[in-house]
Structure formats: structure tokens, C-alpha cells
Amino acid sequence: MALLGPTTVETEDGTPVDIGGARVRMLVARLALDPGRPVPTTTLIDDLWGEQPPADAVNALQSLVSRLRKVCPVALEPGGYRLGVATEDVDVFRFERLRGAGRLDEALALWRGDALADVREAPFAAPTAARLEEARLSAQEDRGELDVAALTAMYEKHPLRERLAGLLMRALCAQGRQSDALHVYAEVRGRLADELGVDPSQELQDVHLAAVRGELGPRAVVDRLPVRLTSFVGRDDELAEIAGLLAGARLVTLVGPGGAGKTRLATEVAARHPLHGKGRVWFAALAGVRAAEDLAGAVLSAFEVTFAGDPRRRASEGMNRIAEVLGAGESLLVLDNCEHLIGAAAEFTTELLRRVPNLRVLATSREPLAIDGESLCPIGPLAVPNGQADVSAFGAVRLFLDRASAVKPAFRLDGSTVDDVKLICRRLDGMPLALELAAARLRSMTVRQITQRLDDRFRLLTSGSRTALPRQRTLRAVVEWSWDLLTEEELLLARRFAVFPAGADLAAIEAVCLPDPFYVLTSLVEKSIVDVIEIEGEPRYRMLETIRVYADEQLEASGEKREVVGRFRHYYRELTARWEPLTRTARQLEAIDVYEAEQDNVVAALRGAIDDREVELAADLLGGTFWYWLVKGDNERAEMSVRDVLALGDLLPADRFATFRAMQLIMAAVPGVTDAEEAAAVIESCVSSGAVQKYPSLAIALPMLAFLSQNTELARREVKRAAASEDPWARAGAEWAHSFMLVDDGDLEGAEQARDRAYDQFTAIGDRWGSAMTLGMKAAFVSHTGDNQAAIDLYQRGLEVATELRSQDDAIQQRWRLAVEYARMGDHGAAAREVVAAEQFVRDVGNDQLSTMLDYAKAEVALRAGWTEEARALSIKFKESAIASSVLGTFVTEWVAMLDARIAIADGRFDDAEASAAVAVQTTSERGDMPDLSTVAELLAQVRHRQGRDDAARRLMELAQLIRGRLDMGDPDVRHLVAELGEPAPLTITKAEALQRVREEAGLSTG
């Protein structure tokens, strides 16, 4: 309840309450001045109505109480009406308590305007408000060190308050404005004489004399903080957070691992604190204190006070001296590096805060002091880029560049250094000390040499300042300082925890490291050896990489590593075996959450099993995670892992070897052509080994592998096999693969029905990947009918599903197709918005391959909008990036040719367009991709029409219609061509003959 300003009432969660009219507000304000105590009825009537109460005052009061009870607890007792709130719930009494405790900033912060501002008409309000305003003014005067502007405003409001005038005179003199201070004195003296007939008080006369003598001039700030020789970088949010905590709490502890920059951050906070300008900040460095009894002496040394005497009395008398210095006014004491004296530091701080009410303490430690009233501020790594293109704003990068430029002024963040800088920041966890040590190495090394040696970081990062404490000169010393503070049980768990590169949940730690590890684990969290985060409400524990590297050394030295690593690998074999089947069910998102959290652990287990030639273990781990990689679009990792496991050769079980080889071929077939004989042999191996019954993913992989190797008969056989499977996902996959073959046959209606069945089945079992993939295919073929809006609706549904699935490849392709479809429909504004959204997505995920694909889509959108020059620049950019990427394979040549042909058409260079279109005909016909060949034939038809060769254009349109089964009527260029040339006549030739004729029309050989 607030009276220091307009009267307000809030619920316990801070929600404002509508009190009601003016008289009800007067009643609640009057009752709040006696919280928890009954106020007599007669008193309330007098205080609310004064000398003119209503005729039936008692009933009028009862009516007001009845209205107030709807929002506040009011009870009628023998002594009168009582408002059911505690004294502490009313800001008037909080103000008085804080003022009495000397916490003036907090007390004055409660004021929101004039006291009782909206109930001043009540008879009780004026004298009460005057009393409160006087208390407020006295508190402001007691605070003393207000700025000139605030003091001037107060002085103008209260021109006869001599103490206030004296404070203003001191503040003006402190700014070097002596003449203004003397003018204030003359004004006050004149007013006192004219209005009261008195002279200024002796106190004000003394201030005047000191001002005349120049004794109140600007004073140098006493800086007792450590010298800051480098700029402060990258902790803006933490600075604001700590300042806010210090405003409301008397003890704030910065907790975090060694090297996080707690000392420098605490120093910066203290330097910016208002008390620093008043010379009321002290800094006590405790790192060198070894015995608890020496702690008070270390603090006294920060005051430049030495203290000897009887050791038995030294601690208590030292505390007296400390309290005396700090109690002279509001003070801030920084206690730096408390972790090795944690118990003594906690007792010392508790006693000091009890004895010195005006004191605030800012502590740094690797674990909390754990005392009443402590506010914690965890200090972790600086922000590190995670694939983003623009990394210059990340705190870790800013710090590294700042320190790098100090030792190597010519160093810049550009295309030649950005990847190395990102790697350094990421591998060093964004830890300030490690980044500073790495930057110092630039005196004698290149940034690339630094990144190449990060695996040996403890030898590399040894170039700290010679004047720093020994534990801050090398990275190893920083970690050892923390390690030495652990108990034996903590050491055991900490070194075993090193096997988890991605951290772990409690179940994994218990299975791999230590039975019933919870309390030891939480102790490691308290000591900043292990960090904890919450994922979906469940705690997950992790180590910073530098600490983990050190812990791994200790695990190696203990002789336990082989046993612990063995448990680690087997645990993740069981985990992936349990979750892999669920990636194709309604629990798909739950499974993906598990895989995302555990991915680095699974990869570490897999790579270790491969390196140690634990063949069955490696095969099981790959089989347990491969499908997740495909769903997420992590194709590079999938391809590399399959290659390395296949290199184990004959040691692999036959069914696993056949499955992995099939997956390897299907991944290679996407951007190219697969050898038909090899594909057939691998498919037969999957059948004969029983793999097709064990691995549902083969239901799609085998038919598509046969189809892409142009073995139509084998593809149909495998579709039938998958369609007869007991697994519902395999049956859905069979329908999906079947739709491809029906399209190739020109049976568009049958293909659409197969896609509908596939979508319904994928949706029924809860597989978002299959649903999104099918929606994209449905959208493309709906677009061919000319219904662009229906295609857009389908792409949007596919995008929603892909986004929910967090599949990078699928999400960007859906959005890319969506942008192009808007452009085909003529809504270029919407197309541009989709491109911007796609670019933001690519920046967020930092996937260069997706960026390359997006450049192609942007160029197509630009062409549709008529922005030829922009399309030309995008085409050049796409060529450069696509050629350097392996993901598009032979599609690079084809896509570049399509872009070049369209740009040439827009430029009127029809011969150049013909040459480029011929290249696209060459690649699509060699792949035997009928839908893509139809698109190229339509493009070549546009070229022929522009060349004035309409007969050839009509022939190409007829061929395109036969090959696909219909023309792409969603393409405005094709619609225009039909309008110009008429509907193409149906052909009775085979598709193979049509393919040859398209090649002939393009001037290519038909062999």
C-alpha cells in the first residue's frame, strides 16, 4: 500500500487494485496510517468529514467500509475498524524504517510524488503530509551528497532551510562555482532578515566563511581500487544488473569460475558506484590471505591502517577498527576472492553488516558466501558466436579484438581472420582471462597458429602479465587454484565428469561416474567447477571446456579413464537405441530434444569407438543417431560418420554394412548420378541380410536409390516391399517414394493420391519430417496447376511443421519455395519479406550451405520482379559460393545455367540464353529427371519464342507437357507463352523419345 504519492493498493503479486472514488481513497489512506490497529468510528468520521459530517455519519462510514471491503481486508472490532495489512506493507513505515537504518537511497526511492497527493482534501491529510514531507526533506539533507540540480530544486521550494542552503553552497563550491555559492548565502541571509528578523545560524555562517576562504573547492576523488590499465569490454548487461542488485541488497556476491573476470567486473562496478566519487569505496584483495585469522588484517590494509597487538585480541579489535572506518558514512567494501576462506569470509561479512548499517559489500568468489541477505550474480563466459555471420558485437570477440590490437595494432577482423577468431572464442568458452592470454600470443604467433594449438591450451596460454597474481599468469594456474579447493570425493567426480563434452543429466552422471552423485555434484556447482542449466525444467550439468581439458588430464593420471570411457560409450549406445525409433513417431520432438542435448556426447562416443575399432559399438552408435542427422539436415556429419564406419570393413555385421552403404549411396545420389549396378548390388545386400526388416529408413532409401539410378523395375519392387511392411512409417515412406515414380510416368493424378496417402499416414503416426517433406511436394505440383495461392498455403503449412521440427534444411527450403511462389504469383512485396526472413534464419543458424541455396532463390525472386541488375549480382555470388560447396554437386552447373538463361532473356541476349539453356538440358537429361527436364524445355521454348522461332517453341511446349504430364501454369512466363502460342497439342510418343527430341531441339547429340 502506497501513500508517498497518489494512494495506491496492489495485490501480493504487484497487480494494481482499483480502489474506487475519492472518499473511499481517503478512508483506506487513513486506515493505512494505523495498519493492523483498530481506528475508532468517531476518529474516522472526524478525519474524513471534519466539522461538517453527513447527517447519518455512522451509516455513511459503514457504506464506505462496505465498498472498501471489496478490494481490501477491513474488519469491525470493539475498538473500531481495522485494516488487515502489516506495517511493512505500507510505504510510509518502510520509509521510516529505512531512514532510521541509514539506508537513505532506498528510503527516498519509495517516494512517487507528494505524500497523500490525491486525498489532501481530507481533514487528516494536511498535517500528516506536512510531517512526512519534513521527514523526506530531512532524509534528503542527511543524504548530503546530492547533485547541484537536485539541491537547487529543493532550495527553491524551501528557501528558508539553512541546512539545505549550506548543502547547496558546498555542492556549488565543489564544482568550482564559488560566486554562485556566495550568492545563495546572500539570498538566504536577506530572506531570514526580511521574513523572520534573524541572522543565519552559526553552521551556515561557517559554510560561508569556508566558501570565502576557498576551502570548499573541488576535491580529488580518493581511488582505492586496483589500477585499470586496459579497457573494460563486454559486460554491459552485468554492470547494469549488479548496480541494480546493490541498490536493493547490502551483500552482492559475484560467483563464477576462475578466469571469468569477476575481479575486473567488481572493480568496474565499484568505480561507477556513486560512493566512489565520495571516496567511500574500499577494495580488499584476499587472494594472498592463507589463514582465516589474517582476514581482518587484509581488510585493514585496504584502509591503509596497520594493526598489531595481542593476537588473541587482534581479530575483535581489528573488527572494531574496520567498523569505525566504514561506519563514518555510507560505504561500499569489495571483498575479492573469498573462495579459499569461504567460512571465515561468511562470518566476517555477517558480523560487519550487522555492525555497520550503512555498509554494502560486493564480494567475488567461486562459491556463494551462503549467508542471509546475500544476492547472487552468476558471472559466466562472454557471449560467443555460434555460426552467425556478423560476430563483431559478441562480447568474447570484442574482448579478443581489443586485447589483440594492443599487442598487434595492425590486427583486424576480416575475411582472413574471422573464422579463427570465432574458433578461439568458442574453444576458450568466451572466458576473459583465456581470451586475453590468447590475444597476448599474437606478439609472436599468427591467429591461425593459435587456433592450431588450442588442443594444447595449457602450454599455449602462458603469457600473462608479470605483475598479475601467480594464479592469473597462466591458464593452468587458474584451473589449479580451483582444483586445489576440492575434497577427495569432489575430485573423483570432477575428473570422471570430463568424459561428457556436452554435459549430462543426473541419470547419465550416475551411470557413468558415481552412484548417488547428487550432493557431490551440487557441491561442484557451488564451487563453479560444474555449471547447471535447466532444459524443459530439468537440470543439466556441464563443464567449461578449459576445466574439462584439465579434468581429463587428471582422469588420465588416475588410471580410471579406460573404465569410465567404456561406461560412457555403452551408456550412449543404450540411449540412442532407446530413442532412435521414437524419431519417427509422435514423440519425435521429445526425441530430438534428447539428441540435441546429447549430440556431442554421442559423437564423442562414436568417434572413440571408431578410433579404438570397437566395431559393433561404433555400428550401434551410428545406427542410433544417423536418422536424427538426416532429419536435422546435418548431412556433412552423417556422410563423414558413415564413411568412417564403413572403413571398418568386413568386421561390420552384414546388415549394418549393407544399410550404411545404401545410405552412403543415397546421399551421394542426391546431387549426382549413382552407378546402377552398384546400387542394385547394395539393395540386394540389404534384402538378403535382413536389413530391410530391421531398419525402417530403408523403406524410403532403397526405392529412391533404385529410382535415382534409373532402375525403375527395382524401384517398384522395393516400393511394394515397403508397402507390405508391418511398420506404419515404412508404409508411409513407400507411398512417398511411389509418388516420385508416378510423376516420372506422367500419372499426375495417381502421384497426387499417393502423396495424400503418404501425408495422411505420416500425420497419423506423428512424423513431422515426412509431413513437411510431403507438403512441399504437394505445393510444387499444385503450383503447376496455376493455383499459386493454394501452393503458398501448403508451403506455409510445411514451413510451420519444419520450424517445429527445427530442421534447418527443410525450413529454409520451404521458405525459399514460398518466396519464389509469391514472386510467381506477382506479390513481390511478400516475396521480399520471405527472403528477408530466410536471410535472418540463415544468419541465426550460421549455415553456409543454406546461405548458398538462398542466393539462388533471391536471384530468382529478383528476376521475377524485373530487377535484372540485382539478379545478375546475386547470380555471380551464387556461382562463387556454390562452386566452393560440395552440397549441390552437379546441380551447380544446372542451376547456374538456368539463371544465366533467364538473365540473358531479360537482357535480350537470346543466343546467350539458348547456349545456357542447352547446358541445363544436357545435365537434366543425363540425370533422367523428367520434371526438371520439363522445366528446362519450357525455358528453352521461351528462348525460341523470343528468337522468333515459334514453331520450335510450340514443339518444346508439347514435349514439356508430355514429359511432366502438364505445363507449369503457375509460372507467369509459361502462361504468357500459352496465351501467345495457344495450348500445346498432345503427343503420342514415349518419354524416352521426348527426352531425345528435347536434346535435339537444344542442339545436343542424341546418343
SVG drawing of the C-alpha trace seen along z (x, -y; Angstrom):
<svg xmlns="http://www.w3.org/2000/svg" viewBox="-29 -43 86 106">
<polyline fill="none" stroke="black" stroke-width="0.4" points="0.0,0.0 1.5,-3.3 0.8,-6.8 4.0,-8.5 2.4,-9.9 -1.1,-9.1 -2.8,-6.5 -2.4,-3.0 -3.1,0.6 -1.5,3.6 -2.1,7.4 0.8,9.6 1.9,10.2 2.1,6.4 -1.2,6.1 -2.8,2.7 -6.2,2.6 -9.0,0.2 -9.8,-1.4 -12.8,-3.5 -13.9,-7.1 -12.2,-9.9 -13.9,-9.3 -13.0,-5.5 -9.4,-6.5 -9.4,-8.8 -10.7,-6.0 -8.1,-3.5 -5.3,-6.1 -6.5,-6.9 -6.7,-3.3 -3.3,-2.6 -1.7,-5.1 -2.7,-2.7 -2.0,0.6 -3.2,3.6 -4.8,1.5 -8.5,0.6 -9.4,-3.1 -12.4,-4.3 -15.5,-5.2 -15.6,-8.8 -12.0,-9.3 -12.6,-8.2 -15.7,-10.4 -13.7,-13.4 -10.8,-12.6 -12.9,-12.1 -15.5,-14.9 -14.1,-17.3 -16.6,-19.8 -19.3,-19.0 -20.1,-15.3 -23.2,-14.0 -26.5,-13.7 -26.1,-10.0 -22.3,-9.8 -22.2,-6.3 -24.2,-4.8 -22.1,-6.9 -18.9,-5.4 -20.4,-1.9 -21.2,-2.4 -17.6,-3.5 -16.2,-0.5 -18.5,1.8 -17.2,0.5 -13.6,0.7 -14.0,4.4 -14.4,5.4 -10.7,4.7 -9.1,4.6 -9.5,6.6 -11.3,4.4 -12.7,5.8 -15.0,4.2 -13.6,4.8 -14.5,3.5 -12.1,0.6 -13.2,-0.4 -12.3,0.5 -9.0,2.3 -7.2,2.6 -5.7,6.1 -2.2,5.2 1.2,5.3 3.2,2.2 5.8,3.3 3.2,3.4 2.7,-0.4 5.4,-2.6 5.2,-5.3 6.5,-2.9 9.1,-1.3 10.4,-4.8 10.7,-5.4 12.5,-2.1 14.9,-2.5 15.6,-6.1 16.3,-5.0 18.7,-2.4 20.6,-4.9 19.6,-3.4 18.6,-6.8 18.7,-6.0 16.3,-3.1 14.0,-5.2 13.8,-8.1 13.2,-5.8 9.8,-5.0 8.5,-8.5 6.5,-8.9 5.3,-12.5 3.8,-14.5 2.6,-12.4 -1.2,-11.8 -1.3,-13.7 -4.9,-12.6 -6.6,-12.8 -5.3,-16.2 -8.9,-17.4 -9.4,-15.1 -9.0,-16.9 -6.4,-14.4 -4.3,-14.6 -2.7,-18.1 -0.9,-17.8 0.2,-14.2 1.5,-15.1 3.4,-18.1 5.0,-15.7 6.0,-13.3 7.4,-16.0 9.5,-17.2 10.9,-13.7 11.6,-13.4 13.4,-16.7 15.5,-15.8 16.4,-12.5 17.5,-14.3 19.6,-16.6 21.1,-13.7 22.0,-12.1 24.2,-15.1 25.8,-14.4 23.0,-15.3 23.9,-16.9 23.5,-20.7 20.4,-20.4 18.5,-18.4 19.7,-20.7 18.7,-23.8 15.2,-22.4 14.9,-21.6 16.3,-25.1 13.8,-26.9 11.0,-25.0 12.3,-25.6 14.3,-28.9 14.5,-29.3 16.0,-25.9 19.5,-26.9 20.9,-23.3 19.7,-22.9 21.3,-26.2 24.6,-25.0 24.5,-21.8 23.8,-23.7 26.7,-26.1 29.1,-23.1 27.9,-21.4 28.4,-24.6 31.9,-25.1 32.8,-21.5 32.0,-22.4 34.2,-25.5 31.2,-27.8 32.2,-29.9 30.4,-33.1 27.1,-31.2 27.6,-29.7 28.1,-33.2 25.0,-34.5 23.0,-31.7 24.2,-32.8 23.3,-36.4 19.8,-35.4 19.2,-33.3 20.6,-36.0 18.3,-38.6 15.2,-36.4 15.9,-35.5 16.3,-39.2 13.2,-40.3 10.8,-37.5 12.0,-36.3 14.2,-39.1 17.1,-36.8 20.7,-36.2 21.9,-33.0 22.8,-30.2 26.4,-29.7 26.5,-26.5 25.6,-28.4 28.0,-31.2 30.8,-28.6 29.9,-27.3 30.0,-30.9 33.4,-31.5 34.8,-28.3 33.5,-29.2 35.1,-32.7 38.5,-31.1 38.3,-28.7 38.2,-25.7 35.2,-24.0 36.7,-23.8 36.7,-20.6 38.3,-17.6 40.2,-14.9 38.4,-11.5 40.1,-9.0 40.5,-5.9 41.4,-2.8 40.6,-0.4 43.1,1.7 44.6,-0.2 42.7,0.4 45.3,0.4 43.1,1.9 39.7,1.0 36.6,2.7 34.8,4.7 31.8,7.0 29.9,6.9 27.4,4.1 24.4,6.2 26.2,7.5 27.2,3.9 23.5,2.9 22.4,6.0 24.9,5.7 24.2,2.0 20.5,2.8 21.3,5.6 23.5,3.2 20.7,0.7 18.4,3.2 20.7,5.5 23.5,5.0 25.5,8.0 26.0,9.0 28.3,11.8 29.7,12.4 30.1,16.1 31.7,17.9 34.7,20.0 38.3,18.8 39.1,16.6 35.6,15.3 36.7,11.8 34.9,11.4 37.6,9.2 37.7,6.8 33.9,6.7 33.7,5.9 36.3,3.2 34.4,1.6 31.1,1.8 32.8,0.1 34.4,-2.6 31.0,-3.5 29.1,-3.4 28.0,-6.8 30.0,-6.2 33.3,-6.1 33.0,-9.8 32.6,-10.4 35.7,-8.5 33.7,-5.8 34.7,-2.7 37.4,-0.2 38.8,2.9 40.2,5.8 42.2,8.4 42.0,11.7 43.8,14.0 47.1,13.8 45.5,14.5 46.2,18.0 44.8,18.2 41.3,17.2 42.7,15.2 44.5,12.9 41.3,11.9 40.6,8.8 44.2,7.7 43.9,7.9 40.8,5.7 42.6,3.2 45.4,3.0 42.9,1.8 42.2,-1.1 46.0,-1.8 45.7,-1.0 48.2,1.3 47.2,3.1 49.4,5.1 48.9,6.1 47.9,9.3 47.0,12.0 44.2,13.1 42.6,9.7 43.6,8.8 40.5,10.2 37.9,8.5 39.8,5.2 40.5,5.3 36.8,5.6 36.2,2.6 38.6,0.5 37.1,1.7 33.6,0.9 34.7,-2.5 36.1,-3.4 33.2,-2.0 30.6,-3.4 31.5,-7.0 29.1,-7.2 27.6,-5.2 30.3,-2.8 31.0,-0.1 33.5,2.7 34.7,5.1 35.9,8.4 37.8,10.1 38.5,13.8 36.7,15.3 36.6,18.9 39.6,20.3 38.4,18.6 34.8,19.1 33.7,19.9 35.8,17.1 34.6,14.7 31.0,15.6 31.4,15.0 33.4,11.8 30.8,10.3 27.8,11.3 29.4,9.5 30.4,6.5 26.9,6.0 25.4,6.3 27.6,3.7 27.6,1.2 24.1,0.4 25.2,-2.0 27.6,0.6 27.2,2.5 29.5,5.4 30.4,6.6 32.1,10.0 33.7,12.2 34.0,15.9 33.9,19.2 31.1,20.2 28.5,18.2 29.1,17.0 25.7,18.6 24.5,16.1 21.2,14.4 20.5,11.4 23.1,12.4 22.1,11.7 24.0,13.8 25.1,12.7 26.5,15.6 29.3,14.5 29.8,16.8 31.6,16.7 31.2,13.7 28.8,14.2 30.3,16.4 29.2,16.5 27.6,19.8 27.6,19.7 26.4,16.2 27.8,14.2 28.3,10.9 30.3,11.7 31.7,8.2 29.1,7.4 29.7,10.6 31.4,9.9 34.1,12.5 35.0,11.3 35.1,7.6 37.4,8.5 39.8,10.6 40.0,7.8 40.6,5.2 43.5,7.1 44.8,8.2 45.0,4.6 47.0,3.7 49.8,6.2 49.4,6.1 47.9,2.8 47.5,4.0 45.3,6.9 41.8,6.7 38.7,8.8 38.2,9.6 37.7,12.5 41.1,13.9 40.8,13.8 37.1,14.1 36.9,17.9 40.0,18.2 38.7,15.6 35.3,17.4 37.1,20.7 39.3,19.2 36.3,17.6 34.3,20.8 37.0,23.2 38.0,21.0 34.4,20.7 34.4,17.0 36.4,16.8 38.0,13.4 41.4,14.5 41.8,17.2 41.0,14.8 43.5,12.2 46.2,14.9 45.4,16.0 45.5,12.4 48.8,11.9 50.2,14.7 49.8,12.6 53.0,10.9 54.8,14.0 52.3,16.1 49.6,15.7 46.0,16.2 45.9,19.4 48.9,20.8 47.0,20.1 43.9,22.0 46.0,24.9 47.4,25.2 44.2,24.9 44.3,28.6 47.4,27.9 45.9,24.9 47.8,25.2 51.2,24.9 49.9,22.2 48.3,19.8 51.1,18.9 51.8,15.3 50.0,13.5 51.1,10.2 54.2,10.5 52.6,8.2 49.5,10.4 49.0,12.9 50.7,16.2 47.4,17.9 46.4,15.5 49.5,15.7 48.7,19.0 45.6,20.8 46.7,23.9 47.3,21.9 43.8,20.5 42.2,24.0 44.6,25.5 43.6,22.8 40.0,24.1 41.1,27.7 43.1,27.4 39.9,26.4 38.1,29.7 37.6,32.6 38.6,36.1 35.1,37.1 34.7,33.9 38.0,34.6 36.8,38.1 33.5,36.9 35.1,33.8 37.7,35.8 35.2,38.5 32.8,35.8 35.4,34.9 34.1,37.7 31.0,35.6 31.8,33.0 28.2,31.9 27.5,32.1 25.0,34.6 21.9,35.1 21.8,36.7 21.0,40.2 24.0,40.2 26.3,39.0 25.1,41.7 25.5,44.4 29.0,43.3 30.7,41.5 29.4,42.2 26.5,43.8 24.2,41.3 26.2,38.3 23.7,35.6 25.2,33.9 28.8,34.1 27.6,32.7 25.7,29.8 28.9,29.0 30.9,28.8 28.2,26.5 28.6,24.3 32.3,24.2 32.0,23.2 33.6,26.4 30.4,27.5 27.6,25.3 23.9,26.1 21.2,25.1 17.6,26.0 16.2,27.6 12.4,28.1 12.6,27.7 15.2,30.5 18.7,29.7 21.7,30.4 25.2,30.2 28.3,29.2 31.9,28.1 33.6,25.3 35.9,26.7 39.1,25.5 38.1,27.1 37.1,30.3 40.5,30.5 42.2,30.2 39.9,32.7 40.6,35.1 44.3,34.9 43.6,35.8 41.4,38.7 44.2,40.0 46.7,39.7 44.3,41.6 44.3,44.8 40.5,44.8 40.0,43.4 39.5,46.7 36.9,47.9 35.0,44.6 35.1,44.1 33.8,47.6 30.8,46.9 30.3,43.6 30.2,45.3 27.9,48.1 25.5,45.6 25.1,43.7 24.7,46.8 21.7,47.7 20.4,44.2 20.4,43.9 18.9,47.4 16.1,46.3 15.3,43.0 16.1,43.7 12.7,45.5 10.9,42.6 12.3,40.1 9.6,41.4 6.6,41.2 4.5,38.7 7.3,38.4 9.6,37.1 10.1,33.7 10.9,35.2 13.4,37.5 15.0,34.5 15.3,32.6 17.3,35.6 19.5,35.8 20.2,32.1 21.2,32.1 23.4,35.2 24.7,34.8 28.4,34.0 28.4,36.9 27.0,39.3 29.6,38.1 32.4,38.4 31.3,42.0 31.1,42.8 34.4,41.3 36.1,43.0 34.6,46.4 35.8,45.9 39.3,44.9 39.5,47.9 38.0,50.2 35.1,51.2 33.2,52.2 29.8,53.3 29.7,50.4 30.5,48.0 27.9,49.5 25.2,49.4 26.0,45.7 25.9,44.7 22.7,46.6 21.2,44.9 21.9,41.4 22.0,41.4 18.3,40.7 18.4,37.8 21.2,36.3 19.2,36.6 16.1,35.1 18.0,32.2 19.9,31.7 23.3,32.4 24.4,34.2 28.1,33.5 28.4,35.2 26.2,38.1 28.3,38.6 31.6,38.4 30.5,40.9 29.1,43.4 32.4,43.3 34.5,43.9 32.3,46.7 32.3,48.4 36.1,48.2 35.9,50.8 35.1,53.2 34.3,56.9 34.3,56.5 30.9,54.9 27.7,57.1 26.4,57.7 23.1,56.0 24.7,52.9 27.3,52.7 24.6,53.0 22.4,50.4 25.2,47.9 26.4,48.4 22.8,47.8 22.7,44.6 26.1,43.5 24.9,44.1 21.6,42.3 23.3,39.2 25.7,39.2 22.8,39.7 21.0,36.5 23.5,34.2 24.6,36.7 24.0,39.9 24.6,43.3 26.0,46.3 23.1,48.6 24.9,51.9 26.4,50.8 23.1,49.5 21.3,52.8 24.0,54.8 23.7,52.8 19.9,53.1 20.1,56.8 22.5,56.9 20.0,55.1 17.4,57.6 19.5,60.7 21.0,59.6 17.6,58.9 18.3,55.2 15.0,54.2 13.1,55.7 15.3,54.1 15.7,50.5 12.5,48.6 14.6,45.8 15.4,48.2 11.7,48.1 12.5,44.7 16.2,45.1 16.0,48.3 13.2,47.3 14.7,43.9 18.2,45.3 16.9,47.5 14.8,44.7 17.8,42.3 20.0,44.9 17.2,45.1 16.4,48.7 12.6,48.3 11.8,52.0 13.8,52.4 12.4,49.2 8.8,50.5 9.8,53.8 11.2,52.1 8.1,49.8 5.9,53.0 8.2,54.5 8.0,51.3 4.2,51.1 3.8,54.6 5.9,53.8 4.4,54.1 5.9,50.8 3.4,47.9 6.2,45.4 7.7,47.7 4.3,47.9 4.0,44.1 7.5,43.9 6.5,46.4 3.7,44.1 6.0,41.1 8.6,42.9 5.8,44.3 4.6,40.7 8.0,40.0 7.7,42.9 4.1,42.0 5.3,38.5 8.0,39.9 5.4,42.0 3.2,38.9 0.5,40.2 -0.1,36.9 -3.4,37.9 -2.0,41.1 1.0,39.3 -1.2,36.8 -3.2,39.6 0.0,41.3 1.2,38.1 -2.1,37.6 -1.9,41.1 1.7,40.5 0.8,37.3 -2.2,38.8 0.0,41.7 2.9,39.6 0.5,37.3 -1.3,40.2 2.0,41.6 3.2,38.1 6.2,37.8 6.7,34.1 9.6,34.7 7.6,36.9 4.7,34.5 6.8,31.4 8.5,33.2 5.2,34.3 3.6,30.9 6.5,29.3 6.0,31.8 2.2,31.3 2.7,27.5 5.1,27.7 2.6,29.8 -0.4,27.7 1.5,24.7 1.8,26.4 -2.0,26.3 -1.8,22.5 -3.2,22.1 -0.3,20.2 -2.3,19.3 -3.1,22.9 0.6,23.7 1.5,20.9 -0.9,22.2 0.8,25.6 4.3,24.2 3.3,22.2 1.9,25.4 5.2,27.2 7.2,24.3 5.3,24.5 6.0,28.2 9.6,27.8 10.1,25.0 8.5,27.0 10.9,29.9 13.8,27.4 15.1,28.9 17.4,26.3 17.3,27.7 13.6,28.3 12.8,24.9 15.0,22.9 13.7,24.8 10.1,24.3 10.7,20.6 12.7,20.3 10.0,22.0 7.4,19.8 9.3,16.7 9.5,17.9 5.8,18.8 4.9,15.3 7.0,13.9 5.4,16.3 2.0,15.0 3.2,11.4 3.2,10.5 6.8,9.2 6.4,7.4 5.6,10.7 8.4,12.5 10.8,9.9 9.6,10.3 10.1,14.1 13.6,13.5 14.4,11.3 13.0,13.8 15.0,16.6 18.2,14.5 17.6,13.9 17.1,17.6 20.4,18.4 22.2,15.8 20.8,17.3 21.9,20.8 25.1,19.8 24.9,22.5 26.9,21.5 25.3,24.2 21.9,22.8 23.2,19.3 24.3,20.6 20.9,22.0 19.2,18.8 21.3,16.8 19.8,18.8 16.3,18.2 17.0,14.4 18.2,14.2 15.0,15.9 12.8,13.6 14.7,10.6 14.2,11.8 10.5,12.3 10.3,8.7 12.2,7.3 15.3,6.4 17.8,7.7 21.0,6.0 20.3,7.3 19.7,10.8 22.9,10.6 25.0,9.7 23.2,12.5 23.9,15.0 27.6,14.2 27.6,14.5 25.8,17.8 28.3,19.2 31.2,18.3 29.8,19.9 28.2,22.9 31.3,24.0 33.2,24.0 30.4,26.1 30.0,29.8 26.4,29.9 24.9,29.1 27.2,31.4 26.3,31.4 23.3,29.2 25.6,26.2 26.2,26.4 22.4,26.8 21.2,24.0 23.8,21.6 22.8,22.3 19.1,21.7 19.9,18.4 22.2,17.3 19.5,18.2 16.8,16.2 19.1,13.2 20.1,13.3 16.4,13.4 15.8,10.3 18.7,8.6 17.6,9.5 20.6,11.7 18.7,14.6 21.7,16.5 23.4,16.5 20.1,17.6 20.0,20.5 23.5,21.6 22.8,21.6 19.5,23.4 21.3,26.1 23.7,26.7 20.7,27.2 19.1,29.6 22.4,31.6 22.5,32.1 18.8,32.8 18.6,35.3 21.7,37.1 20.1,37.5 16.9,38.6 15.0,36.2 11.8,35.8 10.1,33.0 13.3,30.9 13.7,31.6 10.2,30.3 11.1,27.0 14.2,26.6 12.1,27.4 9.7,24.6 12.6,22.3 14.1,23.2 10.6,22.6 10.7,19.1 14.1,18.5 12.8,19.8 9.7,17.6 11.9,14.5 14.1,15.6 11.0,15.6 11.1,19.4 7.5,20.1 7.3,23.5 10.2,24.7 8.7,23.0 5.4,25.0 7.3,28.3 9.1,27.7 5.9,26.8 4.4,30.1 7.4,32.0 7.3,30.3 3.7,31.2 4.3,34.8 7.3,35.2 5.7,33.7 2.0,34.5 1.1,30.8 2.7,27.5 3.8,25.4 0.8,23.0 1.9,21.4 4.8,19.8 3.6,16.5 6.2,16.8 4.6,20.1 1.1,18.7 2.2,15.8 3.7,18.3 0.4,20.3 -1.5,17.1 0.8,16.2 1.1,19.6 -2.1,21.5 -2.5,24.7 0.1,27.3 -1.1,30.4 -0.9,33.8 1.9,36.1 1.8,39.9 5.5,40.6 7.2,42.2 9.0,40.2 12.3,41.6 11.6,40.3 10.6,36.9 13.9,36.7 15.8,37.2 13.7,34.6 14.4,32.0 18.1,32.7 17.7,32.3 15.9,29.0 18.8,27.9 21.3,28.8 22.7,31.7 23.7,35.2 21.1,37.9 23.5,40.7"/>
</svg>
